[in-house]
Amino acid sequence: MSVSTKEQSNESVQLLQKTLKNGAERPSRSLWYDAWTRLLRNQAAVGGAIVILLFIVVAIFAPQIAPHNPLQLNSGQGFLPPVWVEKSATGKTGISDFLLGTDSLGRDVLSRIIYGARVSMVVGFVPTSIILLVGVTVGLIAGYRGGSIDNLLMRFTDVVYAFPDLLFFIIVMTALRNTPIGQFFNGLFLLFVALAIVSWVGIARLVRGEVLALKEKDFVLAARSVGATFCPILWGQSLSLWLF
């Protein structure tokens, strides 16, 4: 009985040593690698990324893809139906030069859709980038520093949150309409910036709450004990764990 128990104990020790050896030989993986692996396993996310990349390619190469100038007026070609429609309600027939037909002014619908991808990309990326930049920065600093800095930033966040969005848009568009930034991208860029300025508060509150929970974790205390400064802990530990 004792011999059998001893053999089982030796086998357990050998199995444990083998497991520890394999774990030591296995290369370490970063948070970015783990996030990329999880993304590839999510079929919906991969499909969405492919669609976004397709729109980006269409927006970049719009002059080469579009068959016509989207602003070109084609006299006598207004309200043309798509090419597969033999006869529309207006009595017109689709032609191969305008695959999706034309609008009331005779402009090619397909070309306008292709060039419209540029506006869609700007609408999607510019406000989101500003919202993330401002919201994450304010939330990280407020949550990690705490005290009076946290109170000051959160009260400022409350003021921005309480300000009427529509009124802020009107003030910004009226005051900066004739400036270079107001005329950039036909005024859309200024509108996007105004939208982002009043939309970052939710991100800031979310990040602050997560950082308040993370900053008392053992790894943050260990980083402080070895002399890590404010920025490495803030951006290298708190931000990375909040993201992943």
Phi, psi and omega in degrees: 000317180291326179294317178297319178295321180294320179295318178297321179295319178295319178297322179294319179296317179296320178296320179294318178297320179294319179295317179295324179293317178295323178293325179288326181281340181290128181295144179288147181243138181277169177295325179296320179294317178297319179295320179295321178296316178295325178296317181293333179282342180270104184294323179296318179294319178296317178298318177296320179296322179296318179296317179296316178298323177297316178296321179297317179297316179298319181293320182290316185258030180302317179298329180276333184272320184295132181285338182222168171288126184294342180260358182288130178266124179255106184297133179078006181245022182285149177059034175285137179282172174300162188295333182276356178270119181289319180207123182270182179293337178274000179085008181260156181246140178293147179236158186291339180291334180234092189298320180255012179086193181228165178268194185294337181261004179085016179272142184293124183291318181299316179296322179291326177293318181297313178291333178294341176298330178295314179296320180297320179294320179295317179299323183282320189267318186295305179298320181296320179296317179293318179299315180293318181298310182288312183296314180294319180297311180297317181295320179295312182294316181295317182289323184278318182286314180068192176062221184293326179295318178298315179298318181296313182293322180289326176292322175296321177298319178296321179296315179296320181294326182279344183287133180297126184297311183298318179297320178295319178300316182296317180297313182295314182294325180286319184285325187247014185296322184265008178271165179303320180290331178286335179265353180290131180057040177058032178086352181291324181298317178297321178296320179295319179295316178298321178296320182290326184298326183259007185244004184271352188294323179297318178296318181298317179294320179296313180296318180301315180298321179291320180292323177301325179281329185275332188289346176262006178289162185296323183292328177288318177297323178294320178296321177295321184293333180268007174093018179293140182273180187298309186295314178300320179293318184293310185270329183273331184251299186295312183294315183297317180289327177294323181288323188254000000 
